[in-house]
Amino acid sequence: MARVLVPLLSFGRIKVEDLYAAGTGFNWQGLKHQENDGYLLSSGMSTFLAALFWVLCLIAYLAATRGF
């Protein structure tokens, strides 16, 4: 999910690393600056963002159906 949403929401400035790549040199946010003035998001952070997206979708669904 993050492999699709992150590049769309960042207008192509952030690309996502391959899922099982073992990259190094990422900052605490999971980003690494590239030579083409873009950024690369680590696979671990992209997995976390995808899980966070689905948790927020579940919360929104529960709030809408339960009437919170």
C-alpha positions in Angstrom: 0.0 0.0 0.0 2.8 2.4 0.9 4.5 1.7 -2.5 1.5 3.3 -4.2 0.4 6.0 -1.7 3.8 7.5 -0.8 4.9 8.4 -4.4 1.3 9.7 -5.2 1.1 11.9 -2.1 4.7 13.2 -2.5 4.2 13.9 -6.2 7.0 11.5 -7.0 9.7 13.1 -4.8 9.8 10.0 -2.5 10.3 6.5 -3.8 10.0 3.4 -1.7 12.8 0.9 -1.3 12.2 -2.7 -2.4 10.3 -4.7 0.2 13.1 -7.0 1.4 16.1 -4.7 0.6 18.6 -4.3 3.4 19.5 -0.6 2.8 21.7 1.5 5.1 22.2 5.2 5.6 18.6 6.1 6.4 17.7 8.8 9.0 15.3 8.2 11.9 12.4 9.0 9.6 13.4 6.2 7.2 14.5 8.6 4.4 17.7 8.8 2.4 18.5 11.7 0.1 19.3 10.7 -3.5 21.3 12.5 -6.2 18.2 13.4 -8.3 16.9 15.6 -5.5 14.5 12.9 -4.4 14.2 10.7 -1.4 14.2 7.0 -0.8 11.9 5.6 2.0 13.2 2.5 3.8 11.2 -0.8 3.5 10.7 -0.9 7.2 9.2 2.5 7.4 7.0 1.8 4.4 5.7 -1.3 6.1 4.9 0.7 9.2 3.1 3.4 7.2 1.0 0.8 5.4 0.0 -0.8 8.8 -0.8 2.7 10.1 -3.0 3.4 7.1 -5.0 0.2 7.6 -5.4 0.9 11.3 -6.7 4.4 10.5 -9.1 2.9 8.0 -10.4 0.4 10.6 -10.9 3.2 13.1 -12.8 5.3 10.5 -15.0 2.3 9.7 -15.7 1.6 13.3 -16.5 5.2 14.0 -18.9 5.4 11.0 -20.7 2.2 11.8 -20.8 2.5 15.6 -21.9 6.1 15.5 -19.1 7.6 17.5 
